[in-house]
Amino acid sequence: MVSVIVVNYNGAHLLPECLSSLTAQDYPSLEILVVDNGSIDESEGVVHEHGCVFISLGENCGLSTAYNRGAEKAKGEYLFFVNNDMRFEPNCIEHLVEALATNGDTFASDPLHYNWEGDDIIHFRTVLERIRSPRELFSHLILPKPPLMRSYVPCTEVVAVPWGCAGSLMVDREMFWALGGWDEKFFLDMEDIDLCWRAWLRGWATVFVPHAQLYHRWGASNDEQLRRAKEPRIQARLERTDFRRLVSQQKNHLRFALKVLDVPSVAALIGIKFVGLPLFAVRRPIVARAFVWALGRLVKELPEIRRLRQSIHRSAVCSSRDLIHWFILANPGRTSG
C-alpha cells in the first residue's frame, strides 16, 4: 500500500483537482490522508466529498510537523508526501513505487514537475555544482542551498540525486522512521535537503524518476490576492511573513550544517556568513537582520543539535564531504545503481 499524505492550509479551491487526480491513479492499493494546518475554509467538506481521510491539527504547525502527523496515521509501506497545489498523471505513483522497489537501498523517489499549463518543466534532476564566483557565493548565502544547486538538468532515466522536493516525495516508511522522520524544527524550507541527506549518510539513496510526472501550480498555496492588496495593514503583515521566512531559511541552513556536515565545512560556512554580514547590511539589510535573528534562535537549539549530530554520525556509512565530492564529480548519466 501507498499512503498519500497531503498537507493543506485553506486550500479548498485547490483540493478538488489534487484529490481527483490521486483517486484516479492506476496504482491499485492507495489511501489518501489530508493533514490540515488549521484551515478556516471548506477544506474538510471537500476532503470528505472525495472519500479521503481528514486529519485536523487545529493550527498551522508547518510542513514537517504536518507530514509527520500524517505519517503516524498512515498504513502504507510507502509514504507519498505532497502539496495540495498539484495534479498527477495517472501512472505517477506506479513509477515512483517501481523506482523504490527496484533497489532495496533506495529511500526516496522524486517525480518531475511541469507547470500547471504543462508547457514548461519547473523541477527536474537536482545536481550540485561548485561555487565559482563571489556573485554565486553571495546569492548562495542569501538563499541558502548547500552547495550551489541547479534543478533543471534533463535526463531520461532514473538517476541518483542529492535530495528530492518536499512537495512531492515518496519514501520507504521503515527507513523514514529509522531516520526519525522530518525534522520538525524546520517549519519551512530545507526540510527535504535535511531528510534526504541524512538518508544518504546511511547509504540510502534518493532517485529522480522522470517518467513520474505531475503538474504544479507553484505558489498557489500562498495568498496572491493579499500580495496584490494595497492596504498598508496587509502589506505590513506580508512583510512580517516574508521576514519570518528569511529567518527560517538562515536558521535551517545553519541547523542542517551543524547536524550533518564535517567540521571544516561548518567552520567555513559560519566564517563566510560572518565575513559577509557587513556586505549584507549594506546591500540586503533585511538578510542581515534575518541572520542575526536566526542566530538567536539557533543558540537555543544547540544542545539538541549536538545530540542529533552524534546520533547521525554514529549510524553514518560515509561522510558529507564524500557525498558532496561524489555528486559534484558524478557522471551526468550515472544512475542510482
C-alpha positions as CSV (number, residue, x, y, z in Angstrom):
1,M,0.0,0.0,0.0
2,V,1.0,3.6,-0.6
3,S,-0.2,6.3,1.8
4,V,-0.5,9.7,0.2
5,I,-0.2,12.5,2.8
6,V,-1.4,15.8,1.5
7,V,-0.7,18.9,3.6
8,N,-3.4,21.6,3.3
9,Y,-3.9,25.1,4.6
10,N,-7.0,26.9,3.4
11,G,-6.8,25.0,0.1
12,A,-10.5,24.2,-0.6
13,H,-10.1,25.7,-4.0
14,L,-7.0,23.5,-4.7
15,L,-8.0,20.2,-3.3
16,P,-10.6,19.1,-5.9
17,E,-8.1,18.7,-8.7
18,C,-5.4,17.4,-6.4
19,L,-7.6,14.7,-4.8
20,S,-9.4,13.8,-8.1
21,S,-6.0,13.1,-9.8
22,L,-4.9,11.0,-6.8
23,T,-8.1,8.9,-6.6
24,A,-7.7,8.3,-10.4
25,Q,-4.3,6.8,-10.1
26,D,-3.6,3.4,-11.8
27,Y,-2.0,2.1,-8.6
28,P,-4.3,-0.4,-7.0
29,S,-3.6,0.0,-3.3
30,L,-3.8,3.5,-2.1
31,E,-5.0,5.6,0.9
32,I,-5.2,9.3,0.9
33,L,-4.9,11.4,4.1
34,V,-5.2,15.2,4.1
35,V,-3.5,16.8,7.1
36,D,-5.0,20.2,7.7
37,N,-3.0,23.1,9.3
38,G,-5.9,24.9,10.8
39,S,-7.9,25.9,7.8
40,I,-10.9,28.2,8.1
41,D,-12.4,27.5,4.7
42,E,-14.4,24.5,3.4
43,S,-11.4,22.1,3.1
44,E,-12.9,19.4,5.4
45,G,-16.0,19.1,3.3
46,V,-14.0,18.8,0.1
47,V,-11.9,16.1,1.5
48,H,-14.9,14.0,2.6
49,E,-16.6,14.5,-0.8
50,H,-13.6,12.7,-2.3
51,G,-13.7,9.9,0.2
52,C,-10.3,10.8,1.8
53,V,-9.3,10.9,5.4
54,F,-9.2,14.3,7.1
55,I,-6.8,14.9,9.9
56,S,-7.1,18.3,11.6
57,L,-4.2,19.8,13.6
58,G,-6.2,22.9,14.6
59,E,-3.3,25.3,13.9
60,N,-0.6,25.9,11.3
61,C,2.2,23.6,12.6
62,G,4.4,23.9,9.5
63,L,5.1,21.4,6.7
64,S,7.4,19.0,8.6
65,T,5.1,18.6,11.6
66,A,2.1,18.1,9.5
67,Y,3.8,15.5,7.4
68,N,4.9,13.6,10.5
69,R,1.4,13.6,12.0
70,G,0.1,12.2,8.7
71,A,2.8,9.5,8.6
72,E,1.9,8.4,12.1
73,K,-1.7,7.6,10.9
74,A,-0.6,6.1,7.6
75,K,-0.8,2.4,6.9
76,G,1.2,2.1,3.7
77,E,4.6,0.6,3.2
78,Y,5.5,3.7,1.1
79,L,4.6,7.3,2.1
80,F,4.0,9.9,-0.6
81,F,4.2,13.4,0.8
82,V,2.6,16.0,-1.5
83,N,1.4,19.6,-1.6
84,N,-2.2,20.5,-2.3
85,D,-1.5,22.6,-5.4
86,M,-0.7,19.7,-7.7
87,R,-2.4,17.2,-10.0
88,F,-0.8,13.9,-11.0
89,E,-0.5,11.8,-14.1
90,P,-2.4,8.5,-13.7
91,N,0.8,6.4,-13.6
92,C,2.8,8.8,-11.4
93,I,2.6,6.7,-8.2
94,E,3.2,3.5,-10.1
95,H,6.5,4.8,-11.5
96,L,7.6,6.1,-8.1
97,V,6.9,2.8,-6.4
98,E,8.7,0.9,-9.1
99,A,11.8,3.0,-8.5
100,L,11.8,2.3,-4.8
101,A,11.1,-1.4,-5.1
102,T,13.9,-2.0,-7.7
103,N,16.7,-1.4,-5.2
104,G,16.4,-2.2,-1.5
105,D,18.8,0.6,-0.6
106,T,16.6,3.3,-2.2
107,F,15.0,5.6,0.4
108,A,13.1,8.2,-1.7
109,S,11.8,8.8,-5.3
110,D,11.3,12.3,-6.7
111,P,9.0,13.0,-9.7
112,L,9.2,15.5,-12.5
113,H,7.2,18.7,-12.2
114,Y,5.5,20.6,-15.0
115,N,4.0,24.0,-14.5
116,W,0.2,24.0,-14.3
117,E,-0.2,24.5,-18.1
118,G,2.2,21.7,-18.9
119,D,4.3,23.7,-21.3
120,D,7.4,24.1,-19.0
121,I,9.4,21.9,-16.6
122,I,9.9,23.5,-13.3
123,H,11.5,20.7,-11.3
124,F,13.9,18.2,-13.0
125,R,17.0,16.4,-11.8
126,T,18.8,18.2,-8.9
127,V,22.6,18.4,-9.2
128,L,25.4,20.0,-7.2
129,E,28.0,22.4,-8.6
130,R,31.0,24.2,-7.2
131,I,30.6,27.9,-6.4
132,R,32.8,29.6,-8.9
133,S,32.4,33.4,-8.2
134,P,31.8,35.8,-5.4
135,R,28.5,36.7,-7.0
136,E,27.4,33.0,-6.8
137,L,28.6,32.9,-3.2
138,F,26.6,36.0,-2.3
139,S,23.4,34.5,-3.9
140,H,24.0,31.2,-2.2
141,L,24.2,32.8,1.2
142,I,21.1,34.9,0.7
143,L,19.0,31.9,-0.4
144,P,21.0,29.1,1.3
145,K,21.4,25.9,-0.8
146,P,24.4,23.7,0.2
147,P,26.3,23.9,-2.0
148,L,25.1,25.7,-5.2
149,M,22.4,23.7,-6.9
150,R,20.6,23.6,-10.2
151,S,17.2,21.8,-10.5
152,Y,16.8,21.9,-14.3
153,V,19.1,19.2,-15.7
154,P,17.5,16.9,-18.4
155,C,17.7,13.2,-18.0
156,T,15.6,10.3,-19.3
157,E,16.4,7.5,-16.8
158,V,16.1,7.0,-13.0
159,V,19.2,8.7,-11.6
160,A,20.6,9.4,-8.1
161,V,20.1,12.9,-6.8
162,P,21.3,14.5,-3.5
163,W,17.7,15.3,-2.5
164,G,14.1,15.4,-3.8
165,C,11.4,18.0,-3.5
166,A,9.5,18.0,-0.2
167,G,6.4,19.0,-2.1
168,S,6.2,15.6,-3.8
169,L,8.5,12.9,-2.3
170,M,7.8,9.2,-1.9
171,V,9.8,7.4,0.8
172,D,10.1,4.0,2.3
173,R,8.2,4.0,5.6
174,E,10.6,1.8,7.6
175,M,13.6,3.9,6.6
176,F,11.7,7.1,7.2
177,W,11.1,6.3,10.8
178,A,14.6,4.9,11.3
179,L,15.8,8.4,10.3
180,G,13.4,9.9,12.9
181,G,11.1,11.4,10.2
182,W,11.0,15.0,9.2
183,D,12.9,17.4,11.5
184,E,10.0,19.4,13.0
185,K,12.3,22.4,13.8
186,F,12.3,23.1,10.1
187,F,9.0,25.0,9.9
188,L,9.5,25.7,6.1
189,D,12.4,25.4,3.7
190,M,15.3,22.9,3.5
191,E,13.5,20.1,5.3
192,D,13.8,17.9,2.2
193,I,17.6,18.5,1.9
194,D,17.9,17.6,5.6
195,L,15.9,14.4,5.4
196,C,17.4,13.0,2.1
197,W,21.0,13.9,3.2
198,R,20.6,12.0,6.5
199,A,19.4,9.0,4.4
200,W,22.4,9.3,2.1
201,L,24.7,9.2,5.2
202,R,23.3,5.8,5.9
203,G,23.8,4.7,2.4
204,W,20.1,5.1,1.4
205,A,19.6,6.7,-2.0
206,T,17.2,9.3,-3.3
207,V,16.4,9.0,-7.0
208,F,14.8,11.2,-9.6
209,V,12.1,9.5,-11.7
210,P,11.5,11.4,-14.9
211,H,8.5,9.2,-16.0
212,A,6.6,10.0,-12.8
213,Q,5.0,13.3,-13.7
214,L,2.8,15.9,-12.1
215,Y,1.6,19.5,-12.7
216,H,2.4,22.1,-10.0
217,R,0.5,25.3,-9.6
218,W,3.6,26.7,-7.9
219,G,2.9,29.3,-5.3
220,A,-0.9,28.8,-5.4
221,S,-0.9,27.9,-1.7
222,N,0.2,31.5,-1.0
223,D,-2.5,34.1,-0.9
224,E,-1.8,36.1,-4.1
225,Q,-4.9,38.2,-3.5
226,L,-3.2,39.5,-0.3
227,R,0.0,40.1,-2.2
228,R,-1.7,42.4,-4.6
229,A,-3.5,44.3,-1.9
230,K,-2.5,47.9,-1.4
231,E,-3.7,48.4,2.2
232,P,-0.8,49.3,4.5
233,R,-2.1,46.9,7.2
234,I,-2.0,43.9,4.7
235,Q,1.4,44.9,3.3
236,A,2.8,45.1,6.8
237,R,1.5,41.6,7.5
238,L,3.1,40.3,4.4
239,E,6.4,41.9,5.2
240,R,6.4,40.2,8.6
241,T,5.7,36.9,6.9
242,D,8.5,37.3,4.4
243,F,10.9,38.3,7.1
244,R,10.0,35.2,9.2
245,R,10.7,33.0,6.1
246,L,14.1,34.7,5.7
247,V,14.8,33.9,9.3
248,S,13.7,30.3,8.8
249,Q,15.9,29.9,5.8
250,Q,19.0,31.2,7.6
251,K,18.4,29.2,10.7
252,N,17.6,26.0,8.8
253,H,20.8,26.4,6.7
254,L,22.9,26.5,9.9
255,R,20.9,23.8,11.7
256,F,21.4,21.5,8.7
257,A,25.1,22.2,8.5
258,L,25.7,21.7,12.3
259,K,23.8,18.4,12.2
260,V,25.4,16.7,9.2
261,L,28.4,18.5,7.6
262,D,32.0,17.8,8.5
263,V,33.7,20.2,11.0
264,P,35.8,22.1,8.4
265,S,32.8,22.7,6.2
266,V,30.7,24.0,9.2
267,A,33.6,26.3,10.2
268,A,34.0,27.7,6.7
269,L,30.2,28.2,6.3
270,I,29.9,30.1,9.5
271,G,33.0,32.1,8.9
272,I,31.9,33.2,5.4
273,K,28.5,34.2,6.8
274,F,30.0,36.4,9.4
275,V,32.5,37.9,7.0
276,G,29.7,38.6,4.6
277,L,27.5,40.2,7.3
278,P,28.7,43.8,6.6
279,L,28.0,43.3,2.9
280,F,24.5,42.0,3.7
281,A,24.0,45.1,6.0
282,V,24.7,47.4,3.0
283,R,23.2,45.6,0.1
284,R,20.5,43.4,1.7
285,P,19.9,44.8,5.2
286,I,16.8,42.6,5.7
287,V,19.0,39.5,5.2
288,A,21.5,40.7,7.8
289,R,18.6,41.2,10.2
290,A,17.3,37.8,9.5
291,F,20.7,36.2,10.0
292,V,21.0,37.8,13.4
293,W,17.5,36.7,14.4
294,A,18.3,33.2,13.2
295,L,21.5,33.0,15.3
296,G,19.4,33.9,18.4
297,R,17.0,31.1,17.7
298,L,19.7,28.6,16.8
299,V,21.6,29.1,20.1
300,K,18.6,27.7,22.0
301,E,18.7,24.6,19.8
302,L,22.5,23.8,20.2
303,P,22.2,21.1,22.9
304,E,19.6,19.3,20.8
305,I,21.7,19.7,17.6
306,R,24.7,18.3,19.4
307,R,22.8,15.1,20.4
308,L,21.3,14.7,16.9
309,R,24.8,15.2,15.3
310,Q,26.2,12.4,17.5
311,S,23.4,10.1,16.6
312,I,23.5,10.8,12.9
313,H,27.3,10.3,12.6
314,R,27.2,7.1,14.7
315,S,25.0,5.5,12.1
316,A,26.7,7.0,9.0
317,V,28.5,4.8,6.5
318,C,30.1,7.8,4.7
319,S,30.8,11.4,5.3
320,S,29.1,14.5,4.0
321,R,32.4,15.6,2.3
322,D,32.5,12.3,0.4
323,L,28.8,12.8,-0.7
324,I,29.4,16.3,-1.9
325,H,32.5,15.3,-3.9
326,W,30.6,12.3,-5.3
327,F,27.7,14.4,-6.5
328,I,29.8,17.1,-7.9
329,L,32.1,14.7,-9.8
330,A,29.4,12.2,-10.8
331,N,28.9,11.5,-14.4
332,P,25.6,13.2,-15.5
333,G,24.4,9.8,-16.9
334,R,25.1,7.9,-13.7
335,T,22.1,6.0,-12.3
336,S,21.2,5.0,-8.7
337,G,22.8,1.6,-9.4
